Amino acid sequence: MRHSFEKSVLAIRRFFVLVLLVLGTAHAASSDALFAAKLVSSEDKPVALETFRGKPLIVNFWARWCAPCRVEIPELIKAQDKYAKRGLVVIGIGLEDKAESVRDFMKAYEMSYTVLLAKAGGIELMQALGNTRAGLPFTVAIGPKGNLVASKLGAMNRAELDAAAEAALK
């Protein structure tokens, strides 16, 4: 019985440390680069990210060839579904060049959130948001005032996405 209790306490501690890491790592970077970026939609039409300023955001950088990105997509869909009524917008920024390939991928993975293509500027944009290693997946949460409130390099699970969404919504 005691062993089980100790394992539960350790699991809870790990969860809270992870949440603190997620919420505490994004403050050094600025969202200015994101809102200045001009990307393209999955229909290959220009999109100015400035149009998302003032909204709470979860922004996820991904690529079709990235296995952890594929695992994370269903959780991003669930986050969009869960928090959309409260104003949260989930944006997937694909490090991709071809809109047609992305459209096929979106359909296969039933991606219901906003998907944009970074084309050549994706790595620089991730780096400007604090991902100095340029790894994938990379996710940032941005509050309505444009402040970065969370970030993580690597796939986020449901608890991490919930914590990031709640931080963005504050």
VMD Tcl script that builds the backbone (N, CA, C; Angstrom):
set m [mol new atoms 510]
animate dup $m
set s [atomselect $m all]
$s set {name element resname resid chain x y z} {
  {N N MET 1 A 0.829 -1.185 0.000}
  {CA C MET 1 A 0.000 0.000 0.000}
  {C C MET 1 A 0.878 1.256 0.000}
  {N N ARG 2 A 1.893 1.266 0.857}
  {CA C ARG 2 A 2.758 2.440 0.951}
  {C C ARG 2 A 3.491 2.694 -0.364}
  {N N HIS 3 A 3.964 1.627 -0.986}
  {CA C HIS 3 A 4.672 1.739 -2.256}
  {C C HIS 3 A 3.782 2.376 -3.324}
  {N N SER 4 A 2.533 1.980 -3.384}
  {CA C SER 4 A 1.585 2.541 -4.335}
  {C C SER 4 A 1.355 4.034 -4.078}
  {N N PHE 5 A 1.244 4.405 -2.809}
  {CA C PHE 5 A 1.057 5.809 -2.450}
  {C C PHE 5 A 2.271 6.638 -2.854}
  {N N GLU 6 A 3.462 6.115 -2.599}
  {CA C GLU 6 A 4.686 6.830 -2.964}
  {C C GLU 6 A 4.785 7.001 -4.477}
  {N N LYS 7 A 4.399 5.991 -5.229}
  {CA C LYS 7 A 4.408 6.107 -6.685}
  {C C LYS 7 A 3.429 7.183 -7.152}
  {N N SER 8 A 2.274 7.262 -6.511}
  {CA C SER 8 A 1.282 8.283 -6.864}
  {C C SER 8 A 1.809 9.674 -6.572}
  {N N VAL 9 A 2.441 9.838 -5.421}
  {CA C VAL 9 A 3.006 11.141 -5.061}
  {C C VAL 9 A 4.093 11.536 -6.055}
  {N N LEU 10 A 4.951 10.596 -6.434}
  {CA C LEU 10 A 6.001 10.892 -7.413}
  {C C LEU 10 A 5.407 11.273 -8.764}
  {N N ALA 11 A 4.367 10.578 -9.173}
  {CA C ALA 11 A 3.721 10.895 -10.446}
  {C C ALA 11 A 3.123 12.296 -10.419}
  {N N ILE 12 A 2.495 12.656 -9.321}
  {CA C ILE 12 A 1.922 14.001 -9.191}
  {C C ILE 12 A 3.021 15.053 -9.202}
  {N N ARG 13 A 4.111 14.810 -8.501}
  {CA C ARG 13 A 5.238 15.757 -8.500}
  {C C ARG 13 A 5.789 15.948 -9.903}
  {N N ARG 14 A 5.989 14.835 -10.625}
  {CA C ARG 14 A 6.506 14.929 -11.999}
  {C C ARG 14 A 5.579 15.761 -12.879}
  {N N PHE 15 A 4.272 15.548 -12.723}
  {CA C PHE 15 A 3.304 16.304 -13.511}
  {C C PHE 15 A 3.437 17.797 -13.242}
  {N N PHE 16 A 3.501 18.194 -11.971}
  {CA C PHE 16 A 3.581 19.613 -11.656}
  {C C PHE 16 A 4.910 20.229 -12.074}
  {N N VAL 17 A 5.992 19.480 -11.968}
  {CA C VAL 17 A 7.280 19.973 -12.459}
  {C C VAL 17 A 7.199 20.187 -13.964}
  {N N LEU 18 A 6.601 19.246 -14.665}
  {CA C LEU 18 A 6.448 19.366 -16.108}
  {C C LEU 18 A 5.607 20.585 -16.473}
  {N N VAL 19 A 4.506 20.793 -15.760}
  {CA C VAL 19 A 3.654 21.960 -16.016}
  {C C VAL 19 A 4.440 23.243 -15.769}
  {N N LEU 20 A 5.198 23.288 -14.687}
  {CA C LEU 20 A 6.001 24.488 -14.404}
  {C C LEU 20 A 7.039 24.725 -15.486}
  {N N LEU 21 A 7.641 23.644 -15.981}
  {CA C LEU 21 A 8.595 23.799 -17.071}
  {C C LEU 21 A 7.921 24.345 -18.320}
  {N N VAL 22 A 6.775 23.790 -18.650}
  {CA C VAL 22 A 6.049 24.250 -19.840}
  {C C VAL 22 A 5.677 25.722 -19.691}
  {N N LEU 23 A 5.153 26.085 -18.534}
  {CA C LEU 23 A 4.689 27.454 -18.339}
  {C C LEU 23 A 5.826 28.434 -18.123}
  {N N GLY 24 A 6.965 27.963 -17.706}
  {CA C GLY 24 A 8.036 28.880 -17.357}
  {C C GLY 24 A 9.109 29.065 -18.399}
  {N N THR 25 A 9.044 28.402 -19.535}
  {CA C THR 25 A 10.151 28.457 -20.469}
  {C C THR 25 A 9.970 29.456 -21.598}
  {N N ALA 26 A 8.821 30.032 -21.741}
  {CA C ALA 26 A 8.553 30.816 -22.943}
  {C C ALA 26 A 8.794 32.308 -22.781}
  {N N HIS 27 A 9.131 32.774 -21.608}
  {CA C HIS 27 A 9.138 34.202 -21.382}
  {C C HIS 27 A 10.284 34.950 -22.056}
  {N N ALA 28 A 11.370 34.281 -22.431}
  {CA C ALA 28 A 12.508 34.977 -23.013}
  {C C ALA 28 A 12.251 35.368 -24.471}
  {N N ALA 29 A 11.461 34.634 -25.166}
  {CA C ALA 29 A 11.200 34.910 -26.569}
  {C C ALA 29 A 10.031 35.878 -26.695}
  {N N SER 30 A 9.888 36.427 -27.883}
  {CA C SER 30 A 8.816 37.384 -28.143}
  {C C SER 30 A 7.929 36.870 -29.273}
  {N N SER 31 A 6.660 37.219 -29.202}
  {CA C SER 31 A 5.730 36.797 -30.251}
  {C C SER 31 A 5.742 37.752 -31.446}
  {N N ASP 32 A 6.528 38.807 -31.387}
  {CA C ASP 32 A 6.556 39.793 -32.471}
  {C C ASP 32 A 6.849 39.155 -33.830}
  {N N ALA 33 A 7.801 38.237 -33.862}
  {CA C ALA 33 A 8.158 37.591 -35.129}
  {C C ALA 33 A 6.980 36.811 -35.699}
  {N N LEU 34 A 6.211 36.182 -34.820}
  {CA C LEU 34 A 5.057 35.418 -35.282}
  {C C LEU 34 A 4.048 36.329 -35.966}
  {N N PHE 35 A 3.707 37.427 -35.304}
  {CA C PHE 35 A 2.685 38.312 -35.863}
  {C C PHE 35 A 3.175 39.082 -37.092}
  {N N ALA 36 A 4.477 39.142 -37.279}
  {CA C ALA 36 A 5.029 39.792 -38.477}
  {C C ALA 36 A 5.113 38.827 -39.658}
  {N N ALA 37 A 4.989 37.531 -39.400}
  {CA C ALA 37 A 5.171 36.520 -40.441}
  {C C ALA 37 A 4.026 36.520 -41.445}
  {N N LYS 38 A 4.380 36.199 -42.657}
  {CA C LYS 38 A 3.412 36.019 -43.731}
  {C C LYS 38 A 3.602 34.583 -44.234}
  {N N LEU 39 A 2.590 33.765 -43.998}
  {CA C LEU 39 A 2.644 32.369 -44.405}
  {C C LEU 39 A 1.599 32.137 -45.490}
  {N N VAL 40 A 1.380 30.882 -45.841}
  {CA C VAL 40 A 0.339 30.572 -46.821}
  {C C VAL 40 A -0.601 29.528 -46.239}
  {N N SER 41 A -1.848 29.575 -46.671}
  {CA C SER 41 A -2.857 28.613 -46.227}
  {C C SER 41 A -2.652 27.292 -46.957}
  {N N SER 42 A -3.419 26.302 -46.563}
  {CA C SER 42 A -3.371 25.012 -47.254}
  {C C SER 42 A -3.935 25.133 -48.669}
  {N N GLU 43 A -4.570 26.258 -48.950}
  {CA C GLU 43 A -5.056 26.545 -50.306}
  {C C GLU 43 A -4.040 27.374 -51.093}
  {N N ASP 44 A -2.843 27.538 -50.521}
  {CA C ASP 44 A -1.722 28.272 -51.129}
  {C C ASP 44 A -2.015 29.767 -51.297}
  {N N LYS 45 A -2.797 30.324 -50.373}
  {CA C LYS 45 A -3.116 31.751 -50.381}
  {C C LYS 45 A -2.391 32.418 -49.219}
  {N N PRO 46 A -1.896 33.660 -49.419}
  {CA C PRO 46 A -1.161 34.345 -48.353}
  {C C PRO 46 A -2.024 34.597 -47.114}
  {N N VAL 47 A -1.408 34.443 -45.938}
  {CA C VAL 47 A -2.072 34.697 -44.659}
  {C C VAL 47 A -1.110 35.504 -43.795}
  {N N ALA 48 A -1.566 36.656 -43.339}
  {CA C ALA 48 A -0.775 37.471 -42.408}
  {C C ALA 48 A -1.150 37.040 -40.991}
  {N N LEU 49 A -0.183 36.612 -40.230}
  {CA C LEU 49 A -0.469 36.155 -38.869}
  {C C LEU 49 A -0.909 37.295 -37.965}
  {N N GLU 50 A -0.723 38.512 -38.402}
  {CA C GLU 50 A -1.216 39.679 -37.657}
  {C C GLU 50 A -2.721 39.566 -37.412}
  {N N THR 51 A -3.420 38.867 -38.301}
  {CA C THR 51 A -4.874 38.730 -38.146}
  {C C THR 51 A -5.254 37.921 -36.901}
  {N N PHE 52 A -4.288 37.209 -36.311}
  {CA C PHE 52 A -4.553 36.422 -35.105}
  {C C PHE 52 A -4.172 37.167 -33.823}
  {N N ARG 53 A -3.620 38.362 -33.959}
  {CA C ARG 53 A -3.229 39.133 -32.779}
  {C C ARG 53 A -4.467 39.413 -31.922}
  {N N GLY 54 A -4.287 39.330 -30.612}
  {CA C GLY 54 A -5.378 39.590 -29.683}
  {C C GLY 54 A -6.174 38.350 -29.298}
  {N N LYS 55 A -5.832 37.215 -29.905}
  {CA C LYS 55 A -6.520 35.965 -29.589}
  {C C LYS 55 A -5.566 35.054 -28.818}
  {N N PRO 56 A -6.103 34.273 -27.895}
  {CA C PRO 56 A -5.249 33.267 -27.263}
  {C C PRO 56 A -4.941 32.173 -28.284}
  {N N LEU 57 A -3.671 31.790 -28.363}
  {CA C LEU 57 A -3.226 30.868 -29.411}
  {C C LEU 57 A -2.407 29.710 -28.856}
  {N N ILE 58 A -2.556 28.574 -29.481}
  {CA C ILE 58 A -1.603 27.468 -29.387}
  {C C ILE 58 A -1.057 27.342 -30.802}
  {N N VAL 59 A 0.248 27.538 -30.958}
  {CA C VAL 59 A 0.883 27.476 -32.279}
  {C C VAL 59 A 1.852 26.300 -32.275}
  {N N ASN 60 A 1.608 25.372 -33.179}
  {CA C ASN 60 A 2.378 24.132 -33.234}
  {C C ASN 60 A 3.104 24.028 -34.569}
  {N N PHE 61 A 4.417 23.904 -34.513}
  {CA C PHE 61 A 5.232 23.696 -35.714}
  {C C PHE 61 A 5.404 22.201 -35.923}
  {N N TRP 62 A 5.194 21.748 -37.144}
  {CA C TRP 62 A 5.191 20.328 -37.446}
  {C C TRP 62 A 5.653 20.080 -38.877}
  {N N ALA 63 A 5.825 18.815 -39.215}
  {CA C ALA 63 A 6.115 18.401 -40.593}
  {C C ALA 63 A 5.521 17.014 -40.808}
  {N N ARG 64 A 5.180 16.716 -42.039}
  {CA C ARG 64 A 4.560 15.424 -42.361}
  {C C ARG 64 A 5.484 14.262 -42.023}
  {N N TRP 65 A 6.778 14.434 -42.171}
  {CA C TRP 65 A 7.746 13.360 -41.950}
  {C C TRP 65 A 8.103 13.166 -40.473}
  {N N CYS 66 A 7.577 14.014 -39.589}
  {CA C CYS 66 A 7.907 14.005 -38.164}
  {C C CYS 66 A 6.967 13.065 -37.411}
  {N N ALA 67 A 7.478 11.911 -36.960}
  {CA C ALA 67 A 6.640 10.925 -36.258}
  {C C ALA 67 A 6.019 11.483 -34.974}
  {N N PRO 68 A 6.766 12.184 -34.100}
  {CA C PRO 68 A 6.120 12.741 -32.903}
  {C C PRO 68 A 5.032 13.771 -33.246}
  {N N CYS 69 A 5.200 14.467 -34.353}
  {CA C CYS 69 A 4.178 15.425 -34.790}
  {C C CYS 69 A 2.872 14.696 -35.098}
  {N N ARG 70 A 2.981 13.572 -35.757}
  {CA C ARG 70 A 1.795 12.784 -36.114}
  {C C ARG 70 A 1.070 12.281 -34.871}
  {N N VAL 71 A 1.828 11.920 -33.850}
  {CA C VAL 71 A 1.236 11.440 -32.590}
  {C C VAL 71 A 0.510 12.579 -31.875}
  {N N GLU 72 A 1.040 13.777 -31.996}
  {CA C GLU 72 A 0.510 14.944 -31.293}
  {C C GLU 72 A -0.761 15.522 -31.935}
  {N N ILE 73 A -0.957 15.323 -33.209}
  {CA C ILE 73 A -2.074 15.932 -33.942}
  {C C ILE 73 A -3.442 15.638 -33.309}
  {N N PRO 74 A -3.753 14.409 -32.929}
  {CA C PRO 74 A -5.071 14.180 -32.311}
  {C C PRO 74 A -5.273 14.990 -31.026}
  {N N GLU 75 A -4.214 15.207 -30.267}
  {CA C GLU 75 A -4.327 16.014 -29.044}
  {C C GLU 75 A -4.563 17.485 -29.381}
  {N N LEU 76 A -3.973 17.971 -30.450}
  {CA C LEU 76 A -4.212 19.351 -30.882}
  {C C LEU 76 A -5.656 19.520 -31.349}
  {N N ILE 77 A -6.174 18.520 -32.035}
  {CA C ILE 77 A -7.582 18.550 -32.462}
  {C C ILE 77 A -8.493 18.631 -31.242}
  {N N LYS 78 A -8.209 17.796 -30.243}
  {CA C LYS 78 A -9.015 17.799 -29.015}
  {C C LYS 78 A -8.916 19.139 -28.295}
  {N N ALA 79 A -7.724 19.736 -28.277}
  {CA C ALA 79 A -7.558 21.049 -27.627}
  {C C ALA 79 A -8.382 22.105 -28.356}
  {N N GLN 80 A -8.357 22.089 -29.688}
  {CA C GLN 80 A -9.159 23.045 -30.454}
  {C C GLN 80 A -10.640 22.864 -30.138}
  {N N ASP 81 A -11.083 21.617 -30.133}
  {CA C ASP 81 A -12.500 21.335 -29.844}
  {C C ASP 81 A -12.883 21.772 -28.426}
  {N N LYS 82 A -12.022 21.506 -27.475}
  {CA C LYS 82 A -12.316 21.792 -26.070}
  {C C LYS 82 A -12.323 23.286 -25.754}
  {N N TYR 83 A -11.425 24.051 -26.357}
  {CA C TYR 83 A -11.231 25.445 -25.959}
  {C C TYR 83 A -11.720 26.481 -26.969}
  {N N ALA 84 A -12.212 26.071 -28.116}
  {CA C ALA 84 A -12.642 27.019 -29.150}
  {C C ALA 84 A -13.739 27.957 -28.651}
  {N N LYS 85 A -14.681 27.428 -27.863}
  {CA C LYS 85 A -15.780 28.267 -27.362}
  {C C LYS 85 A -15.281 29.362 -26.430}
  {N N ARG 86 A -14.110 29.156 -25.845}
  {CA C ARG 86 A -13.522 30.177 -24.969}
  {C C ARG 86 A -12.601 31.124 -25.741}
  {N N GLY 87 A -12.487 30.913 -27.057}
  {CA C GLY 87 A -11.734 31.832 -27.898}
  {C C GLY 87 A -10.354 31.378 -28.309}
  {N N LEU 88 A -9.905 30.217 -27.838}
  {CA C LEU 88 A -8.574 29.725 -28.196}
  {C C LEU 88 A -8.543 29.298 -29.661}
  {N N VAL 89 A -7.454 29.638 -30.332}
  {CA C VAL 89 A -7.247 29.224 -31.715}
  {C C VAL 89 A -5.986 28.359 -31.757}
  {N N VAL 90 A -6.112 27.172 -32.323}
  {CA C VAL 90 A -4.960 26.302 -32.541}
  {C C VAL 90 A -4.524 26.497 -33.983}
  {N N ILE 91 A -3.224 26.754 -34.153}
  {CA C ILE 91 A -2.649 26.949 -35.487}
  {C C ILE 91 A -1.506 25.959 -35.654}
  {N N GLY 92 A -1.565 25.180 -36.710}
  {CA C GLY 92 A -0.455 24.301 -37.063}
  {C C GLY 92 A 0.331 24.953 -38.179}
  {N N ILE 93 A 1.624 25.109 -37.965}
  {CA C ILE 93 A 2.487 25.686 -38.998}
  {C C ILE 93 A 3.394 24.579 -39.520}
  {N N GLY 94 A 3.086 24.137 -40.725}
  {CA C GLY 94 A 3.850 23.061 -41.333}
  {C C GLY 94 A 5.121 23.577 -41.977}
  {N N LEU 95 A 6.221 22.892 -41.714}
  {CA C LEU 95 A 7.477 23.219 -42.393}
  {C C LEU 95 A 7.454 22.467 -43.721}
  {N N GLU 96 A 6.599 22.954 -44.566}
  {CA C GLU 96 A 6.285 22.290 -45.825}
  {C C GLU 96 A 6.281 23.313 -46.958}
  {N N ASP 97 A 6.497 22.833 -48.180}
  {CA C ASP 97 A 6.493 23.697 -49.355}
  {C C ASP 97 A 5.258 23.524 -50.229}
  {N N LYS 98 A 4.680 22.330 -50.238}
  {CA C LYS 98 A 3.614 22.018 -51.190}
  {C C LYS 98 A 2.256 21.936 -50.515}
  {N N ALA 99 A 1.388 22.862 -50.885}
  {CA C ALA 99 A 0.053 22.928 -50.296}
  {C C ALA 99 A -0.762 21.673 -50.591}
  {N N GLU 100 A -0.627 21.127 -51.772}
  {CA C GLU 100 A -1.426 19.944 -52.125}
  {C C GLU 100 A -1.091 18.765 -51.210}
  {N N SER 101 A 0.185 18.551 -50.949}
  {CA C SER 101 A 0.598 17.464 -50.055}
  {C C SER 101 A 0.069 17.688 -48.648}
  {N N VAL 102 A 0.073 18.941 -48.201}
  {CA C VAL 102 A -0.437 19.266 -46.870}
  {C C VAL 102 A -1.948 19.049 -46.809}
  {N N ARG 103 A -2.653 19.435 -47.850}
  {CA C ARG 103 A -4.109 19.199 -47.876}
  {C C ARG 103 A -4.434 17.715 -47.758}
  {N N ASP 104 A -3.691 16.872 -48.474}
  {CA C ASP 104 A -3.902 15.431 -48.390}
  {C C ASP 104 A -3.618 14.925 -46.974}
  {N N PHE 105 A -2.551 15.423 -46.383}
  {CA C PHE 105 A -2.184 15.036 -45.024}
  {C C PHE 105 A -3.246 15.484 -44.027}
  {N N MET 106 A -3.717 16.714 -44.169}
  {CA C MET 106 A -4.765 17.247 -43.288}
  {C C MET 106 A -6.025 16.378 -43.355}
  {N N LYS 107 A -6.371 15.976 -44.539}
  {CA C LYS 107 A -7.564 15.147 -44.716}
  {C C LYS 107 A -7.368 13.786 -44.049}
  {N N ALA 108 A -6.208 13.182 -44.242}
  {CA C ALA 108 A -5.924 11.869 -43.663}
  {C C ALA 108 A -5.932 11.918 -42.139}
  {N N TYR 109 A -5.451 13.009 -41.563}
  {CA C TYR 109 A -5.370 13.145 -40.103}
  {C C TYR 109 A -6.548 13.918 -39.512}
  {N N GLU 110 A -7.495 14.296 -40.348}
  {CA C GLU 110 A -8.700 15.014 -39.916}
  {C C GLU 110 A -8.365 16.249 -39.086}
  {N N MET 111 A -7.408 17.016 -39.579}
  {CA C MET 111 A -6.954 18.225 -38.885}
  {C C MET 111 A -8.002 19.319 -39.054}
  {N N SER 112 A -8.709 19.609 -37.978}
  {CA C SER 112 A -9.815 20.564 -38.017}
  {C C SER 112 A -9.406 21.971 -37.588}
  {N N TYR 113 A -8.178 22.146 -37.199}
  {CA C TYR 113 A -7.703 23.471 -36.788}
  {C C TYR 113 A -7.006 24.160 -37.965}
  {N N THR 114 A -6.674 25.424 -37.782}
  {CA C THR 114 A -6.027 26.210 -38.835}
  {C C THR 114 A -4.644 25.646 -39.135}
  {N N VAL 115 A -4.383 25.382 -40.415}
  {CA C VAL 115 A -3.074 24.879 -40.831}
  {C C VAL 115 A -2.500 25.834 -41.867}
  {N N LEU 116 A -1.268 26.258 -41.604}
  {CA C LEU 116 A -0.549 27.163 -42.500}
  {C C LEU 116 A 0.770 26.522 -42.884}
  {N N LEU 117 A 1.356 26.993 -43.975}
  {CA C LEU 117 A 2.649 26.497 -44.432}
  {C C LEU 117 A 3.687 27.599 -44.279}
  {N N ALA 118 A 4.825 27.254 -43.692}
  {CA C ALA 118 A 5.883 28.230 -43.472}
  {C C ALA 118 A 6.819 28.340 -44.669}
  {N N LYS 119 A 6.843 27.315 -45.484}
  {CA C LYS 119 A 7.773 27.239 -46.609}
  {C C LYS 119 A 9.188 27.494 -46.109}
  {N N ALA 120 A 9.928 28.397 -46.710}
  {CA C ALA 120 A 11.348 28.578 -46.373}
  {C C ALA 120 A 11.593 29.245 -45.022}
  {N N GLY 121 A 10.639 29.975 -44.481}
  {CA C GLY 121 A 10.891 30.750 -43.273}
  {C C GLY 121 A 10.562 30.071 -41.961}
  {N N GLY 122 A 10.187 28.812 -41.974}
  {CA C GLY 122 A 9.732 28.143 -40.759}
  {C C GLY 122 A 10.784 27.995 -39.681}
  {N N ILE 123 A 11.980 27.618 -40.049}
  {CA C ILE 123 A 13.030 27.413 -39.048}
  {C C ILE 123 A 13.379 28.720 -38.361}
  {N N GLU 124 A 13.526 29.786 -39.141}
  {CA C GLU 124 A 13.840 31.089 -38.548}
  {C C GLU 124 A 12.721 31.560 -37.621}
  {N N LEU 125 A 11.478 31.294 -37.988}
  {CA C LEU 125 A 10.352 31.687 -37.153}
  {C C LEU 125 A 10.363 30.906 -35.838}
  {N N MET 126 A 10.622 29.616 -35.903}
  {CA C MET 126 A 10.724 28.823 -34.669}
  {C C MET 126 A 11.844 29.343 -33.778}
  {N N GLN 127 A 12.974 29.668 -34.381}
  {CA C GLN 127 A 14.104 30.168 -33.602}
  {C C GLN 127 A 13.771 31.502 -32.939}
  {N N ALA 128 A 13.063 32.357 -33.640}
  {CA C ALA 128 A 12.666 33.648 -33.075}
  {C C ALA 128 A 11.711 33.470 -31.897}
  {N N LEU 129 A 10.996 32.346 -31.868}
  {CA C LEU 129 A 10.061 32.053 -30.788}
  {C C LEU 129 A 10.705 31.251 -29.657}
  {N N GLY 130 A 12.016 31.029 -29.745}
  {CA C GLY 130 A 12.739 30.385 -28.656}
  {C C GLY 130 A 13.237 28.982 -28.914}
  {N N ASN 131 A 12.973 28.416 -30.077}
  {CA C ASN 131 A 13.425 27.062 -30.406}
  {C C ASN 131 A 14.775 27.155 -31.093}
  {N N THR 132 A 15.826 27.353 -30.325}
  {CA C THR 132 A 17.165 27.552 -30.886}
  {C C THR 132 A 17.697 26.305 -31.580}
  {N N ARG 133 A 17.186 25.119 -31.203}
  {CA C ARG 133 A 17.649 23.876 -31.822}
  {C C ARG 133 A 16.900 23.550 -33.106}
  {N N ALA 134 A 15.817 24.260 -33.385}
  {CA C ALA 134 A 15.026 24.069 -34.606}
  {C C ALA 134 A 14.481 22.656 -34.735}
  {N N GLY 135 A 14.174 22.023 -33.605}
  {CA C GLY 135 A 13.602 20.682 -33.618}
  {C C GLY 135 A 12.087 20.719 -33.731}
  {N N LEU 136 A 11.523 19.555 -34.036}
  {CA C LEU 136 A 10.074 19.406 -34.172}
  {C C LEU 136 A 9.604 18.238 -33.321}
  {N N PRO 137 A 8.359 18.271 -32.908}
  {CA C PRO 137 A 7.440 19.407 -32.956}
  {C C PRO 137 A 7.839 20.466 -31.941}
  {N N PHE 138 A 7.352 21.664 -32.165}
  {CA C PHE 138 A 7.613 22.787 -31.269}
  {C C PHE 138 A 6.307 23.548 -31.125}
  {N N THR 139 A 5.924 23.814 -29.880}
  {CA C THR 139 A 4.642 24.457 -29.612}
  {C C THR 139 A 4.823 25.638 -28.687}
  {N N VAL 140 A 4.125 26.729 -29.000}
  {CA C VAL 140 A 4.084 27.887 -28.117}
  {C C VAL 140 A 2.630 28.231 -27.833}
  {N N ALA 141 A 2.406 28.778 -26.644}
  {CA C ALA 141 A 1.093 29.310 -26.281}
  {C C ALA 141 A 1.264 30.807 -26.104}
  {N N ILE 142 A 0.328 31.558 -26.665}
  {CA C ILE 142 A 0.395 33.013 -26.644}
  {C C ILE 142 A -0.916 33.549 -26.101}
  {N N GLY 143 A -0.802 34.449 -25.132}
  {CA C GLY 143 A -1.986 35.053 -24.537}
  {C C GLY 143 A -2.552 36.156 -25.410}
  {N N PRO 144 A -3.739 36.658 -25.090}
  {CA C PRO 144 A -4.400 37.686 -25.893}
  {C C PRO 144 A -3.603 38.990 -26.005}
  {N N LYS 145 A -2.711 39.244 -25.052}
  {CA C LYS 145 A -1.881 40.454 -25.106}
  {C C LYS 145 A -0.608 40.236 -25.902}
  {N N GLY 146 A -0.471 39.053 -26.506}
  {CA C GLY 146 A 0.694 38.757 -27.332}
  {C C GLY 146 A 1.872 38.197 -26.559}
  {N N ASN 147 A 1.674 37.907 -25.278}
  {CA C ASN 147 A 2.765 37.390 -24.468}
  {C C ASN 147 A 2.881 35.873 -24.611}
  {N N LEU 148 A 4.119 35.393 -24.763}
  {CA C LEU 148 A 4.357 33.961 -24.791}
  {C C LEU 148 A 4.238 33.438 -23.371}
  {N N VAL 149 A 3.330 32.494 -23.163}
  {CA C VAL 149 A 3.082 32.001 -21.815}
  {C C VAL 149 A 3.544 30.559 -21.622}
  {N N ALA 150 A 3.863 29.865 -22.696}
  {CA C ALA 150 A 4.353 28.495 -22.587}
  {C C ALA 150 A 5.022 28.103 -23.894}
  {N N SER 151 A 5.960 27.163 -23.792}
  {CA C SER 151 A 6.565 26.594 -24.993}
  {C C SER 151 A 7.134 25.232 -24.659}
  {N N LYS 152 A 7.236 24.415 -25.676}
  {CA C LYS 152 A 7.848 23.106 -25.490}
  {C C LYS 152 A 8.392 22.611 -26.811}
  {N N LEU 153 A 9.607 22.118 -26.760}
  {CA C LEU 153 A 10.200 21.394 -27.869}
  {C C LEU 153 A 9.934 19.920 -27.612}
  {N N GLY 154 A 9.238 19.283 -28.520}
  {CA C GLY 154 A 8.833 17.888 -28.346}
  {C C GLY 154 A 7.317 17.809 -28.285}
  {N N ALA 155 A 6.811 16.609 -28.468}
  {CA C ALA 155 A 5.357 16.410 -28.494}
  {C C ALA 155 A 4.751 16.720 -27.131}
  {N N MET 156 A 3.594 17.359 -27.167}
  {CA C MET 156 A 2.855 17.671 -25.943}
  {C C MET 156 A 1.725 16.665 -25.782}
  {N N ASN 157 A 1.521 16.226 -24.543}
  {CA C ASN 157 A 0.398 15.342 -24.261}
  {C C ASN 157 A -0.810 16.201 -23.872}
  {N N ARG 158 A -1.916 15.543 -23.577}
  {CA C ARG 158 A -3.160 16.263 -23.281}
  {C C ARG 158 A -3.014 17.183 -22.066}
  {N N ALA 159 A -2.390 16.705 -21.006}
  {CA C ALA 159 A -2.238 17.529 -19.791}
  {C C ALA 159 A -1.400 18.771 -20.081}
  {N N GLU 160 A -0.351 18.610 -20.859}
  {CA C GLU 160 A 0.498 19.770 -21.202}
  {C C GLU 160 A -0.256 20.757 -22.088}
  {N N LEU 161 A -1.013 20.241 -23.046}
  {CA C LEU 161 A -1.796 21.138 -23.902}
  {C C LEU 161 A -2.896 21.850 -23.108}
  {N N ASP 162 A -3.518 21.135 -22.189}
  {CA C ASP 162 A -4.530 21.781 -21.325}
  {C C ASP 162 A -3.891 22.899 -20.509}
  {N N ALA 163 A -2.720 22.647 -19.935}
  {CA C ALA 163 A -2.038 23.670 -19.127}
  {C C ALA 163 A -1.657 24.868 -20.005}
  {N N ALA 164 A -1.158 24.605 -21.199}
  {CA C ALA 164 A -0.788 25.691 -22.104}
  {C C ALA 164 A -2.013 26.483 -22.552}
  {N N ALA 165 A -3.105 25.781 -22.845}
  {CA C ALA 165 A -4.345 26.467 -23.256}
  {C C ALA 165 A -4.866 27.346 -22.142}
  {N N GLU 166 A -4.893 26.827 -20.930}
  {CA C GLU 166 A -5.382 27.624 -19.796}
  {C C GLU 166 A -4.499 28.853 -19.582}
  {N N ALA 167 A -3.194 28.692 -19.738}
  {CA C ALA 167 A -2.288 29.843 -19.585}
  {C C ALA 167 A -2.549 30.881 -20.681}
  {N N ALA 168 A -2.789 30.426 -21.912}
  {CA C ALA 168 A -3.062 31.350 -23.016}
  {C C ALA 168 A -4.381 32.079 -22.826}
  {N N LEU 169 A -5.334 31.437 -22.202}
  {CA C LEU 169 A -6.660 32.025 -22.021}
  {C C LEU 169 A -6.732 33.039 -20.888}
  {N N LYS 170 A -5.701 33.114 -20.060}
  {CA C LYS 170 A -5.719 34.050 -18.919}
  {C C LYS 170 A -5.467 35.467 -19.362}
}
mol reanalyze $m
mol bondsrecalc $m
mol representation Tube
mol addrep $m
